[in-house]
C-alpha cells in the first residue's frame, strides 16, 4: 500500500479551517448564552414587579426588601402562597439576576432593576 503524504501547505490550511470553526462556534455560543440570560432577566423582573404590586395591595405598603417577597405569604382561596417563588440568592442572602449580580430595589418607589452593566434600565 502506498502511504498518502500531505504537504505542509495542506496541513496549515486544515489547521486554519479547524481553528476558524472553533472560534466561530465559541462566539456564537457566547452570544446565544448572553441573549438567553437577557430573556430570563426580563421574566424575573416582571415576576418581581408583579409580586411587589401584589404585596402592596395585600399589605398597603411596599416590601422593605426583596427577600420579604420570598419569605412572606398571602392567602387566596384558602391557600397560602408566597408572593414570589424562590429565585437564586447570593451567599449574603440577596436575590441575584441571571448574570450573577444583585438586583437593586427602591422600597420607596417599589421598583426593582438589575445592577448588571447594560441592563440597568430594564
MODELLER restraints for C-alpha pairs under 7 A, 6 or more apart:
rsr = mdl.restraints
at = mdl.atoms
rsr.add(forms.Gaussian(group=physical.xy_distance, feature=features.Distance(at['CA:37:A'], at['CA:98:A']), mean=5.59, stdev=0.5))
rsr.add(forms.Gaussian(group=physical.xy_distance, feature=features.Distance(at['CA:37:A'], at['CA:99:A']), mean=6.74, stdev=0.5))
rsr.add(forms.Gaussian(group=physical.xy_distance, feature=features.Distance(at['CA:40:A'], at['CA:98:A']), mean=6.74, stdev=0.5))
rsr.add(forms.Gaussian(group=physical.xy_distance, feature=features.Distance(at['CA:41:A'], at['CA:97:A']), mean=6.31, stdev=0.5))
rsr.add(forms.Gaussian(group=physical.xy_distance, feature=features.Distance(at['CA:41:A'], at['CA:98:A']), mean=6.07, stdev=0.5))
rsr.add(forms.Gaussian(group=physical.xy_distance, feature=features.Distance(at['CA:45:A'], at['CA:113:A']), mean=6.97, stdev=0.5))
rsr.add(forms.Gaussian(group=physical.xy_distance, feature=features.Distance(at['CA:48:A'], at['CA:84:A']), mean=6.83, stdev=0.5))
rsr.add(forms.Gaussian(group=physical.xy_distance, feature=features.Distance(at['CA:49:A'], at['CA:111:A']), mean=6.94, stdev=0.5))
rsr.add(forms.Gaussian(group=physical.xy_distance, feature=features.Distance(at['CA:49:A'], at['CA:112:A']), mean=6.78, stdev=0.5))
rsr.add(forms.Gaussian(group=physical.xy_distance, feature=features.Distance(at['CA:51:A'], at['CA:69:A']), mean=6.94, stdev=0.5))
rsr.add(forms.Gaussian(group=physical.xy_distance, feature=features.Distance(at['CA:51:A'], at['CA:83:A']), mean=5.31, stdev=0.5))
rsr.add(forms.Gaussian(group=physical.xy_distance, feature=features.Distance(at['CA:51:A'], at['CA:84:A']), mean=5.85, stdev=0.5))
rsr.add(forms.Gaussian(group=physical.xy_distance, feature=features.Distance(at['CA:52:A'], at['CA:62:A']), mean=6.58, stdev=0.5))
rsr.add(forms.Gaussian(group=physical.xy_distance, feature=features.Distance(at['CA:52:A'], at['CA:63:A']), mean=6.98, stdev=0.5))
rsr.add(forms.Gaussian(group=physical.xy_distance, feature=features.Distance(at['CA:52:A'], at['CA:110:A']), mean=6.64, stdev=0.5))
rsr.add(forms.Gaussian(group=physical.xy_distance, feature=features.Distance(at['CA:55:A'], at['CA:62:A']), mean=6.58, stdev=0.5))
rsr.add(forms.Gaussian(group=physical.xy_distance, feature=features.Distance(at['CA:55:A'], at['CA:63:A']), mean=6.90, stdev=0.5))
rsr.add(forms.Gaussian(group=physical.xy_distance, feature=features.Distance(at['CA:55:A'], at['CA:83:A']), mean=6.72, stdev=0.5))
rsr.add(forms.Gaussian(group=physical.xy_distance, feature=features.Distance(at['CA:56:A'], at['CA:62:A']), mean=5.03, stdev=0.5))
rsr.add(forms.Gaussian(group=physical.xy_distance, feature=features.Distance(at['CA:62:A'], at['CA:107:A']), mean=6.14, stdev=0.5))
rsr.add(forms.Gaussian(group=physical.xy_distance, feature=features.Distance(at['CA:62:A'], at['CA:110:A']), mean=5.74, stdev=0.5))
rsr.add(forms.Gaussian(group=physical.xy_distance, feature=features.Distance(at['CA:63:A'], at['CA:107:A']), mean=6.49, stdev=0.5))
rsr.add(forms.Gaussian(group=physical.xy_distance, feature=features.Distance(at['CA:64:A'], at['CA:107:A']), mean=5.68, stdev=0.5))
rsr.add(forms.Gaussian(group=physical.xy_distance, feature=features.Distance(at['CA:65:A'], at['CA:107:A']), mean=6.76, stdev=0.5))
rsr.add(forms.Gaussian(group=physical.xy_distance, feature=features.Distance(at['CA:69:A'], at['CA:82:A']), mean=6.99, stdev=0.5))
rsr.add(forms.Gaussian(group=physical.xy_distance, feature=features.Distance(at['CA:69:A'], at['CA:83:A']), mean=5.23, stdev=0.5))
rsr.add(forms.Gaussian(group=physical.xy_distance, feature=features.Distance(at['CA:69:A'], at['CA:84:A']), mean=5.42, stdev=0.5))
rsr.add(forms.Gaussian(group=physical.xy_distance, feature=features.Distance(at['CA:70:A'], at['CA:82:A']), mean=6.06, stdev=0.5))
rsr.add(forms.Gaussian(group=physical.xy_distance, feature=features.Distance(at['CA:70:A'], at['CA:83:A']), mean=6.29, stdev=0.5))
rsr.add(forms.Gaussian(group=physical.xy_distance, feature=features.Distance(at['CA:70:A'], at['CA:84:A']), mean=5.09, stdev=0.5))
rsr.add(forms.Gaussian(group=physical.xy_distance, feature=features.Distance(at['CA:70:A'], at['CA:85:A']), mean=6.23, stdev=0.5))
rsr.add(forms.Gaussian(group=physical.xy_distance, feature=features.Distance(at['CA:70:A'], at['CA:86:A']), mean=6.16, stdev=0.5))
rsr.add(forms.Gaussian(group=physical.xy_distance, feature=features.Distance(at['CA:71:A'], at['CA:82:A']), mean=6.83, stdev=0.5))
rsr.add(forms.Gaussian(group=physical.xy_distance, feature=features.Distance(at['CA:72:A'], at['CA:82:A']), mean=5.79, stdev=0.5))
rsr.add(forms.Gaussian(group=physical.xy_distance, feature=features.Distance(at['CA:72:A'], at['CA:83:A']), mean=6.55, stdev=0.5))
rsr.add(forms.Gaussian(group=physical.xy_distance, feature=features.Distance(at['CA:73:A'], at['CA:80:A']), mean=6.09, stdev=0.5))
rsr.add(forms.Gaussian(group=physical.xy_distance, feature=features.Distance(at['CA:73:A'], at['CA:81:A']), mean=5.19, stdev=0.5))
rsr.add(forms.Gaussian(group=physical.xy_distance, feature=features.Distance(at['CA:73:A'], at['CA:82:A']), mean=4.16, stdev=0.5))
rsr.add(forms.Gaussian(group=physical.xy_distance, feature=features.Distance(at['CA:73:A'], at['CA:83:A']), mean=5.81, stdev=0.5))
rsr.add(forms.Gaussian(group=physical.xy_distance, feature=features.Distance(at['CA:74:A'], at['CA:80:A']), mean=5.51, stdev=0.5))
rsr.add(forms.Gaussian(group=physical.xy_distance, feature=features.Distance(at['CA:74:A'], at['CA:81:A']), mean=5.54, stdev=0.5))
rsr.add(forms.Gaussian(group=physical.xy_distance, feature=features.Distance(at['CA:74:A'], at['CA:82:A']), mean=6.30, stdev=0.5))
rsr.add(forms.Gaussian(group=physical.xy_distance, feature=features.Distance(at['CA:74:A'], at['CA:83:A']), mean=6.73, stdev=0.5))
rsr.add(forms.Gaussian(group=physical.xy_distance, feature=features.Distance(at['CA:75:A'], at['CA:81:A']), mean=6.27, stdev=0.5))
rsr.add(forms.Gaussian(group=physical.xy_distance, feature=features.Distance(at['CA:87:A'], at['CA:95:A']), mean=6.61, stdev=0.5))
rsr.add(forms.Gaussian(group=physical.xy_distance, feature=features.Distance(at['CA:88:A'], at['CA:95:A']), mean=5.90, stdev=0.5))
rsr.add(forms.Gaussian(group=physical.xy_distance, feature=features.Distance(at['CA:88:A'], at['CA:96:A']), mean=5.80, stdev=0.5))
rsr.add(forms.Gaussian(group=physical.xy_distance, feature=features.Distance(at['CA:89:A'], at['CA:95:A']), mean=4.38, stdev=0.5))
rsr.add(forms.Gaussian(group=physical.xy_distance, feature=features.Distance(at['CA:89:A'], at['CA:96:A']), mean=5.41, stdev=0.5))
rsr.add(forms.Gaussian(group=physical.xy_distance, feature=features.Distance(at['CA:90:A'], at['CA:96:A']), mean=6.21, stdev=0.5))
rsr.add(forms.Gaussian(group=physical.xy_distance, feature=features.Distance(at['CA:94:A'], at['CA:102:A']), mean=6.34, stdev=0.5))
rsr.add(forms.Gaussian(group=physical.xy_distance, feature=features.Distance(at['CA:95:A'], at['CA:102:A']), mean=5.78, stdev=0.5))
rsr.add(forms.Gaussian(group=physical.xy_distance, feature=features.Distance(at['CA:95:A'], at['CA:103:A']), mean=6.16, stdev=0.5))
rsr.add(forms.Gaussian(group=physical.xy_distance, feature=features.Distance(at['CA:96:A'], at['CA:102:A']), mean=4.12, stdev=0.5))
rsr.add(forms.Gaussian(group=physical.xy_distance, feature=features.Distance(at['CA:96:A'], at['CA:103:A']), mean=5.65, stdev=0.5))
rsr.add(forms.Gaussian(group=physical.xy_distance, feature=features.Distance(at['CA:97:A'], at['CA:103:A']), mean=6.26, stdev=0.5))
rsr.add(forms.Gaussian(group=physical.xy_distance, feature=features.Distance(at['CA:97:A'], at['CA:114:A']), mean=6.81, stdev=0.5))
rsr.add(forms.Gaussian(group=physical.xy_distance, feature=features.Distance(at['CA:99:A'], at['CA:116:A']), mean=6.97, stdev=0.5))
rsr.add(forms.Gaussian(group=physical.xy_distance, feature=features.Distance(at['CA:101:A'], at['CA:115:A']), mean=6.11, stdev=0.5))
rsr.add(forms.Gaussian(group=physical.xy_distance, feature=features.Distance(at['CA:101:A'], at['CA:116:A']), mean=5.94, stdev=0.5))
rsr.add(forms.Gaussian(group=physical.xy_distance, feature=features.Distance(at['CA:102:A'], at['CA:114:A']), mean=6.94, stdev=0.5))
rsr.add(forms.Gaussian(group=physical.xy_distance, feature=features.Distance(at['CA:102:A'], at['CA:115:A']), mean=6.23, stdev=0.5))
rsr.add(forms.Gaussian(group=physical.xy_distance, feature=features.Distance(at['CA:103:A'], at['CA:112:A']), mean=6.73, stdev=0.5))
rsr.add(forms.Gaussian(group=physical.xy_distance, feature=features.Distance(at['CA:103:A'], at['CA:113:A']), mean=5.78, stdev=0.5))
rsr.add(forms.Gaussian(group=physical.xy_distance, feature=features.Distance(at['CA:103:A'], at['CA:114:A']), mean=4.74, stdev=0.5))
rsr.add(forms.Gaussian(group=physical.xy_distance, feature=features.Distance(at['CA:103:A'], at['CA:115:A']), mean=5.81, stdev=0.5))
rsr.add(forms.Gaussian(group=physical.xy_distance, feature=features.Distance(at['CA:104:A'], at['CA:112:A']), mean=5.63, stdev=0.5))
rsr.add(forms.Gaussian(group=physical.xy_distance, feature=features.Distance(at['CA:104:A'], at['CA:113:A']), mean=5.22, stdev=0.5))
rsr.add(forms.Gaussian(group=physical.xy_distance, feature=features.Distance(at['CA:104:A'], at['CA:114:A']), mean=5.82, stdev=0.5))
rsr.add(forms.Gaussian(group=physical.xy_distance, feature=features.Distance(at['CA:104:A'], at['CA:115:A']), mean=6.14, stdev=0.5))
rsr.add(forms.Gaussian(group=physical.xy_distance, feature=features.Distance(at['CA:105:A'], at['CA:111:A']), mean=5.85, stdev=0.5))
rsr.add(forms.Gaussian(group=physical.xy_distance, feature=features.Distance(at['CA:105:A'], at['CA:112:A']), mean=4.41, stdev=0.5))
rsr.add(forms.Gaussian(group=physical.xy_distance, feature=features.Distance(at['CA:105:A'], at['CA:113:A']), mean=6.52, stdev=0.5))
rsr.add(forms.Gaussian(group=physical.xy_distance, feature=features.Distance(at['CA:106:A'], at['CA:112:A']), mean=6.41, stdev=0.5))
rsr.add(forms.Gaussian(group=physical.xy_distance, feature=features.Distance(at['CA:113:A'], at['CA:120:A']), mean=6.12, stdev=0.5))
rsr.add(forms.Gaussian(group=physical.xy_distance, feature=features.Distance(at['CA:113:A'], at['CA:121:A']), mean=6.86, stdev=0.5))
rsr.add(forms.Gaussian(group=physical.xy_distance, feature=features.Distance(at['CA:113:A'], at['CA:122:A']), mean=6.45, stdev=0.5))
rsr.add(forms.Gaussian(group=physical.xy_distance, feature=features.Distance(at['CA:114:A'], at['CA:120:A']), mean=5.03, stdev=0.5))
